[in-house]
Amino acid sequence: MWTSGFWNAAQEAIPEGGTVAPVIITSDKTQLTQFSRNKAAYPVYLTLGNIPKSLQCKPGTRACVLIAYLSVDKPSKEGLSKTALRLCNYKIFHRSMAVVLQPLKAAGNPGGQGIEMVGGNGAVRRVYPILTAYIADYLEQCLVTCTKYGTCPKCH
């Protein structure tokens, strides 16, 4: 990430002496059991973009942190069309993610104070975390972007 034009633009947007912390978020609805289809979890994970990819994927490095479990409950179908139900599910997801990511949004505001963090060398730095990527499978991408599942974005 640090070699892209995005990185330079983000670094220029924050106050002098600050540093950018590129945040990567991922989520994936997971079935917990094969015997009962209603047991599921919806974890949301966070990692930093300046951690090498080879370390991000190794569980022992603790480079990826669980930050939340989203609701897997579905709203009541009574009186709702398929479209209204889908929109209701989108709203639940997006409002939940807004709550989860609110501290990140506040800390990453270039006009704000950022947050002080101690680096590996013991130096204290003012860090501005910014969401740089949201990693998801196709189904999750449809949910995040509020698009209809199964519709080709190029053809439709």
DRENRODREN-202943 format. One record per residue: residue number from 0; chain; z, y, x of N, C-alpha, C, O in turn. Coordinates in steps of 0.2 Angstrom, whole numbers, plus 5000, padded with zeros to 4 digits. Atoms other than C-alpha are relative to their C-alpha. Example, Ala and Ser with C-alpha at 12.3 -4.5 7.8 and 13.67 -1.06 7.14 Angstrom:
{roza 0 "A" {5000 4994 5004} {5039 4978 5062} {5000 5006 5004} {5003 5005 5009}};
{roza 1 "A" {4999 4994 4996} {5036 4995 5068} {5003 5005 4996} {5004 5011 4999}};
This chain:
{roza 0 "A" {5000 4994 5004} {5000 5000 5000} {5000 5006 5004} {4997 5011 5002}};
{roza 1 "A" {4999 4994 4996} {5004 5012 5014} {4993 5002 5003} {4993 5007 5007}};
{roza 2 "A" {5006 4998 4997} {4986 5012 5020} {4995 5004 4994} {4989 5006 4996}};
{roza 3 "A" {5004 4997 5005} {4979 5019 5003} {5000 5007 4999} {5005 5010 5001}};
{roza 4 "A" {5000 4993 5002} {4974 5036 4997} {5006 5002 4996} {5009 5007 4996}};
{roza 5 "A" {4995 4999 5005} {4987 5034 4983} {5007 5001 5004} {5010 5005 5002}};
{roza 6 "A" {4994 4999 4996} {5001 5032 4996} {5001 5007 5003} {5006 5010 5002}};
{roza 7 "A" {5000 4994 4997} {4996 5048 5005} {5002 5006 4994} {5005 5010 4995}};
{roza 8 "A" {4999 4995 5005} {4995 5058 4988} {5007 4999 4997} {5010 5005 4996}};
{roza 9 "A" {4993 5001 5003} {5012 5051 4982} {5005 5003 5005} {5010 5006 5003}};
{roza 10 "A" {4996 4997 4995} {5020 5056 4999} {5000 5007 5000} {5005 5011 5001}};
{roza 11 "A" {5001 4993 5000} {5013 5073 4998} {5003 5004 4993} {5005 5009 4994}};
{roza 12 "A" {4997 4998 5006} {5020 5075 4980} {5008 5001 5000} {5010 5005 4996}};
{roza 13 "A" {4993 5000 5000} {5038 5073 4985} {5003 5005 5005} {4999 5007 5009}};
{roza 14 "A" {4998 4995 4995} {5049 5085 4994} {5000 4998 5007} {5000 4992 5009}};
{roza 15 "A" {5000 5001 4993} {5049 5087 5013} {5007 4996 5002} {5012 4997 4999}};
{roza 16 "A" {4995 5005 4998} {5060 5073 5021} {5001 4994 4996} {5005 4990 4997}};
{roza 17 "A" {4999 5006 5005} {5059 5061 5006} {4995 4995 5002} {4990 4996 5006}};
{roza 18 "A" {5005 5005 4998} {5050 5045 5007} {4999 4996 4993} {5003 4996 4989}};
{roza 19 "A" {5002 5003 5007} {5041 5035 4993} {5002 4992 5001} {5001 4989 5006}};
{roza 20 "A" {4999 5008 5001} {5047 5017 4988} {4996 4998 4995} {4997 4998 4989}};
{roza 21 "A" {5004 5003 5005} {5033 5008 4979} {5003 4994 4997} {5004 4989 5000}};
{roza 22 "A" {4997 5005 5004} {5040 4998 4965} {4995 4996 4997} {4990 4998 4994}};
{roza 23 "A" {5005 5005 5003} {5031 4982 4959} {5004 4997 4994} {5010 4994 4996}};
{roza 24 "A" {4997 5003 5005} {5036 4976 4942} {4996 4994 4997} {4990 4994 4997}};
{roza 25 "A" {5003 5005 5003} {5032 4959 4935} {5004 4997 4994} {5010 4997 4994}};
{roza 26 "A" {4997 5003 5005} {5036 4950 4919} {4996 4994 4997} {4990 4994 4998}};
{roza 27 "A" {5003 5006 5003} {5032 4933 4911} {5004 4996 4995} {5009 4994 4997}};
{roza 28 "A" {4996 5004 5005} {5038 4925 4895} {4999 4993 5002} {4994 4990 5003}};
{roza 29 "A" {4999 5007 4998} {5044 4908 4899} {5003 4995 4995} {5008 4997 4993}};
{roza 30 "A" {4997 5006 5004} {5047 4892 4889} {5006 4997 5004} {5004 4995 5010}};
{roza 31 "A" {4995 5003 4996} {5064 4885 4894} {5001 4993 4998} {5004 4989 5002}};
{roza 32 "A" {5000 5007 5002} {5062 4868 4885} {4994 4998 4997} {4990 5002 4994}};
{roza 33 "A" {5006 5003 5003} {5048 4857 4880} {5002 4996 4994} {4997 4995 4990}};
{roza 34 "A" {4998 5004 5006} {5058 4848 4866} {5000 5005 4994} {4999 5003 4989}};
{roza 35 "A" {4999 4995 5005} {5061 4864 4856} {4996 5006 5002} {4998 5010 5007}};
{roza 36 "A" {5005 4995 4998} {5047 4877 4856} {5004 5007 4999} {5001 5012 5001}};
{roza 37 "A" {4997 4994 5001} {5060 4891 4851} {5004 5002 5005} {5008 5008 5005}};
{roza 38 "A" {4996 4998 4995} {5069 4892 4867} {4996 5003 5006} {4992 5000 5009}};
{roza 39 "A" {5004 4997 4995} {5061 4905 4878} {5005 5006 5003} {5010 5008 5001}};
{roza 40 "A" {4997 4994 4996} {5066 4919 4891} {4995 5004 5002} {4989 5002 5002}};
{roza 41 "A" {5005 4995 4998} {5057 4935 4895} {5003 5004 5006} {5005 5010 5005}};
{roza 42 "A" {4997 4996 4994} {5063 4940 4913} {4995 5005 5002} {4989 5005 5002}};
{roza 43 "A" {5004 4995 4997} {5057 4956 4921} {5003 5000 5007} {5009 5001 5009}};
{roza 44 "A" {4999 5000 4993} {5057 4956 4940} {4998 5007 5004} {4993 5010 5001}};
{roza 45 "A" {5002 4995 4996} {5056 4970 4953} {5000 4999 5007} {5004 4995 5010}};
{roza 46 "A" {5000 5000 4993} {5051 4971 4971} {4997 5006 5003} {4995 5010 4999}};
{roza 47 "A" {5003 4994 4997} {5045 4984 4983} {4994 4998 5004} {4993 4993 5007}};
{roza 48 "A" {5007 5001 4997} {5027 4986 4989} {5000 5000 5008} {4995 4998 5010}};
{roza 49 "A" {5000 5000 4993} {5032 4989 5007} {5003 4994 5003} {5004 4993 5009}};
{roza 50 "A" {4998 5006 4997} {5039 4972 5009} {4994 4995 5000} {4990 4995 4995}};
{roza 51 "A" {5006 5004 4999} {5026 4960 5016} {4999 4994 4994} {5004 4992 4992}};
{roza 52 "A" {5001 5005 5005} {5018 4948 5003} {5003 4993 5001} {5005 4990 4997}};
{roza 53 "A" {4998 5007 4998} {5023 4933 5013} {5007 4999 4999} {5010 4994 4998}};
{roza 54 "A" {4993 5000 5002} {5041 4938 5010} {5002 5001 4993} {5007 4998 4991}};
{roza 55 "A" {4999 4999 5007} {5040 4943 4992} {5000 4994 4996} {5004 4993 4991}};
{roza 56 "A" {5000 5006 5004} {5036 4926 4986} {5005 4995 5002} {5005 4989 4999}};
{roza 57 "A" {4995 5005 4998} {5050 4917 4996} {5006 5001 4996} {5009 5006 4997}};
{roza 58 "A" {4994 4999 5003} {5065 4914 4985} {5006 5002 5005} {5011 5006 5003}};
{roza 59 "A" {4994 4999 4996} {5077 4914 5000} {5000 5007 5003} {5006 5009 5006}};
{roza 60 "A" {5000 4994 4997} {5072 4931 5006} {5003 5006 4995} {5005 5011 4997}};
{roza 61 "A" {4997 4996 5006} {5079 4939 4989} {4996 5007 5000} {4999 5012 4999}};
{roza 62 "A" {5004 4994 5000} {5065 4952 4990} {4998 5001 4993} {4995 5007 4992}};
{roza 63 "A" {5001 4999 5007} {5062 4950 4971} {5006 4999 4996} {5010 4994 4997}};
{roza 64 "A" {4994 4999 5003} {5076 4955 4960} {4999 5000 4992} {4995 5003 4990}};
{roza 65 "A" {5000 5000 5008} {5079 4951 4941} {5003 5006 4998} {5009 5007 5000}};
{roza 66 "A" {4997 4994 5002} {5082 4967 4933} {5001 5000 4992} {5006 5004 4990}};
{roza 67 "A" {4998 5001 5007} {5082 4962 4914} {4997 4994 4997} {4992 4991 5000}};
{roza 68 "A" {5003 5005 5004} {5079 4950 4901} {4998 5003 4993} {5002 5007 4990}};
{roza 69 "A" {5003 4997 5006} {5068 4956 4886} {5002 4995 4994} {5002 4989 4995}};
{roza 70 "A" {4999 5003 5007} {5071 4951 4868} {4994 4995 4999} {4988 4997 5000}};
{roza 71 "A" {5005 5005 5002} {5061 4935 4863} {5000 4999 4992} {4996 4995 4990}};
{roza 72 "A" {5000 5001 5007} {5066 4937 4845} {4994 5004 4997} {4992 5009 4999}};
{roza 73 "A" {5006 4997 5003} {5052 4941 4833} {5002 5003 4993} {5007 5001 4990}};
{roza 74 "A" {4998 4997 5006} {5053 4953 4818} {4998 4996 4994} {4994 4991 4994}};
{roza 75 "A" {5002 5003 5007} {5053 4947 4800} {4993 5001 4998} {4991 5006 4998}};
{roza 76 "A" {5007 4999 5002} {5036 4943 4794} {4999 5002 4993} {4993 5004 4990}};
{roza 77 "A" {5001 4998 5007} {5040 4948 4776} {4997 5007 4999} {4999 5012 5002}};
{roza 78 "A" {5004 4994 5002} {5028 4961 4769} {4996 5003 5006} {4994 5009 5005}};
{roza 79 "A" {5004 4997 4994} {5019 4963 4786} {4994 4996 5000} {4993 4990 5000}};
{roza 80 "A" {5006 5003 4998} {5001 4960 4789} {5000 4998 5007} {5005 4999 5011}};
{roza 81 "A" {5000 5003 4993} {4996 4951 4805} {4999 5006 5005} {5002 5006 5010}};
{roza 82 "A" {5000 4994 4996} {4991 4968 4812} {5006 5004 5001} {5008 5006 5006}};
{roza 83 "A" {4994 4997 5000} {5007 4976 4807} {5005 4997 5004} {5009 5000 5008}};
{roza 84 "A" {4995 5004 4996} {5017 4962 4815} {4999 5000 5007} {5003 5001 5011}};
{roza 85 "A" {5002 4999 4993} {5007 4963 4831} {5002 5007 5003} {5005 5007 5008}};
{roza 86 "A" {4998 4993 4998} {5010 4982 4832} {5008 5000 5001} {5011 5004 5005}};
{roza 87 "A" {4993 5000 4999} {5029 4979 4829} {5002 4996 5006} {5007 4999 5009}};
{roza 88 "A" {4998 5004 4994} {5030 4966 4843} {4998 5005 5006} {5002 5005 5011}};
{roza 89 "A" {5002 4995 4995} {5021 4979 4854} {5005 5005 5001} {5007 5007 5007}};
{roza 90 "A" {4995 4995 4999} {5034 4992 4850} {5006 4998 5003} {5009 5001 5006}};
{roza 91 "A" {4994 5003 4998} {5048 4981 4853} {5000 4999 5008} {5004 5001 5011}};
{roza 92 "A" {5001 5000 4993} {5041 4977 4870} {5000 5006 5004} {5004 5007 5009}};
{roza 93 "A" {5000 4993 4997} {5037 4995 4875} {5006 5004 5000} {5008 5007 5005}};
{roza 94 "A" {4993 4996 5000} {5054 5002 4869} {5005 4996 5005} {5009 5000 5008}};
{roza 95 "A" {4995 5004 4995} {5063 4988 4879} {4998 5002 5007} {5003 5003 5011}};
{roza 96 "A" {5002 4998 4994} {5053 4992 4894} {5002 5007 5002} {5003 5009 5008}};
{roza 97 "A" {4998 4993 4999} {5056 5011 4892} {5007 5000 5002} {5009 5004 5006}};
{roza 98 "A" {4993 5000 4999} {5075 5007 4892} {5001 4998 5007} {5005 5000 5011}};
{roza 99 "A" {4999 5003 4994} {5074 4996 4907} {4998 5004 5006} {5001 5005 5011}};
{roza 100 "A" {5003 4996 4995} {5063 5008 4917} {5002 5007 5000} {5000 5011 5005}};
{roza 101 "A" {4998 4993 5000} {5072 5024 4913} {5003 5002 5006} {5002 5008 5008}};
{roza 102 "A" {4997 4997 4994} {5083 5025 4928} {4994 5000 5006} {4995 5005 5010}};
{roza 103 "A" {5005 4999 4995} {5067 5022 4939} {4996 5006 4999} {4994 5010 5004}};
{roza 104 "A" {5004 4994 5002} {5058 5036 4930} {5004 5006 5002} {5001 5011 5005}};
{roza 105 "A" {4996 4994 4998} {5072 5048 4933} {5001 5001 5007} {5000 5006 5010}};
{roza 106 "A" {5000 5000 4993} {5074 5043 4951} {4994 5002 5004} {4994 5005 5009}};
{roza 107 "A" {5006 4999 4997} {5056 5044 4955} {4997 5007 4999} {4991 5008 5001}};
{roza 108 "A" {5003 4994 5001} {5053 5061 4948} {4999 5005 5006} {5005 5006 5009}};
{roza 109 "A" {5000 4996 4994} {5046 5072 4962} {5004 5006 5000} {5005 5009 5005}};
{roza 110 "A" {4996 4994 5001} {5055 5087 4955} {5007 4999 5000} {5011 5004 5000}};
{roza 111 "A" {4993 5002 5000} {5071 5078 4955} {5003 4999 5007} {5000 5001 5012}};
{roza 112 "A" {4996 5001 4994} {5084 5073 4968} {4998 4994 5004} {5000 4993 5010}};
{roza 113 "A" {5001 5006 4997} {5078 5056 4972} {5006 4996 5000} {5011 4998 4997}};
{roza 114 "A" {4994 5003 4999} {5091 5044 4977} {5001 4998 5008} {4996 4997 5011}};
{roza 115 "A" {4998 5001 4993} {5100 5042 4994} {5001 4992 5001} {5004 4989 4998}};
{roza 116 "A" {4999 5007 4998} {5098 5025 5002} {5001 4999 5008} {4998 5003 5011}};
{roza 117 "A" {4999 5002 4993} {5103 5017 5018} {4995 4995 5003} {4994 4990 4999}};
{roza 118 "A" {5005 5005 4998} {5089 5009 5028} {5003 4995 5005} {5009 4995 5006}};
{roza 119 "A" {4998 5005 4996} {5090 4994 5039} {5002 5002 5007} {5006 4999 5010}};
{roza 120 "A" {4997 4997 4994} {5093 5005 5054} {5006 5004 4999} {5009 5007 5004}};
{roza 121 "A" {4994 4997 5001} {5108 5013 5046} {4999 5008 4998} {5003 5011 4996}};
{roza 122 "A" {5002 4993 5002} {5099 5030 5043} {5000 5001 4992} {4997 4996 4989}};
{roza 123 "A" {5000 4998 5007} {5101 5038 5026} {4994 5004 4998} {4993 5009 5002}};
{roza 124 "A" {5006 4997 5002} {5085 5043 5017} {5000 5002 4993} {5003 4998 4989}};
{roza 125 "A" {5001 4998 5007} {5081 5052 5001} {4993 4996 4998} {4988 4997 5001}};
{roza 126 "A" {5005 5005 5002} {5070 5039 4992} {4998 5002 4993} {5002 5003 4989}};
{roza 127 "A" {5003 4999 5007} {5058 5042 4977} {4997 4994 4998} {4991 4993 5000}};
{roza 128 "A" {5004 5006 5002} {5054 5025 4969} {4995 5002 4995} {4997 5005 4990}};
{roza 129 "A" {5005 4999 5005} {5038 5025 4959} {4997 4994 4999} {4996 4989 5003}};
{roza 130 "A" {5003 5006 5002} {5030 5012 4949} {4993 5000 5002} {4989 5004 5000}};
{roza 131 "A" {5007 5000 4997} {5014 5007 4958} {4996 4994 4997} {4990 4994 4998}};
{roza 132 "A" {5004 5006 5003} {5010 4990 4950} {5004 4996 4995} {5010 4996 4996}};
{roza 133 "A" {4996 5004 5005} {5014 4979 4935} {4995 4994 5001} {4990 4994 4999}};
{roza 134 "A" {5003 5006 4999} {5009 4961 4939} {5001 4996 4994} {5007 4995 4992}};
{roza 135 "A" {5000 5004 5006} {5005 4950 4924} {4994 4996 4999} {4989 4997 5002}};
{roza 136 "A" {5005 5004 5002} {4995 4936 4917} {4996 5004 4994} {4998 5009 4992}};
{roza 137 "A" {5004 4997 5005} {4981 4940 4904} {5004 5002 4994} {5003 5007 4991}};
{roza 138 "A" {4996 4999 5006} {4993 4938 4889} {5004 5006 5001} {5005 5010 4996}};
{roza 139 "A" {4996 4994 4999} {5005 4950 4897} {4996 5007 5001} {4999 5012 4998}};
{roza 140 "A" {5005 4994 5000} {4991 4962 4901} {4998 5003 4994} {4998 5009 4992}};
{roza 141 "A" {5002 4997 5007} {4986 4963 4883} {5006 5003 4997} {5005 5008 4993}};
{roza 142 "A" {4994 4997 5003} {5004 4966 4878} {5002 5007 5003} {5003 5011 4999}};
{roza 143 "A" {4998 4993 4996} {5007 4980 4891} {4995 5005 4998} {4997 5011 4997}};
{roza 144 "A" {5005 4995 5002} {4990 4988 4886} {4999 5001 4993} {4995 5005 4991}};
{roza 145 "A" {5001 4999 5007} {4992 4986 4868} {4992 4998 4997} {4990 5001 4993}};
{roza 146 "A" {5007 5002 5002} {4975 4977 4867} {5000 4993 4996} {5005 4989 4997}};
{roza 147 "A" {5000 5006 5004} {4970 4962 4856} {4999 4994 5005} {4994 4995 5009}};
{roza 148 "A" {5001 5006 4996} {4972 4945 4864} {4993 4997 4999} {4992 4996 4993}};
{roza 149 "A" {5006 5004 5001} {4956 4936 4867} {4993 5004 4999} {4988 5002 4999}};
{roza 150 "A" {5005 4996 5001} {4945 4951 4866} {4998 5003 5007} {5002 5005 5011}};
{roza 151 "A" {5002 4998 4993} {4934 4955 4882} {5000 5007 5000} {4997 5011 4996}};
{roza 152 "A" {5000 4992 4999} {4937 4973 4888} {4993 5003 5001} {4992 5008 4999}};
{roza 153 "A" {5007 4998 4999} {4919 4974 4893} {4995 4999 4994} {4991 5004 4993}};
{roza 154 "A" {5004 5001 5006} {4911 4967 4878} {5002 5004 4994} {4998 5005 4989}};
{roza 155 "A" {4997 4997 5006} {4922 4975 4865} {5000 5008 5000} {5002 5011 4995}};
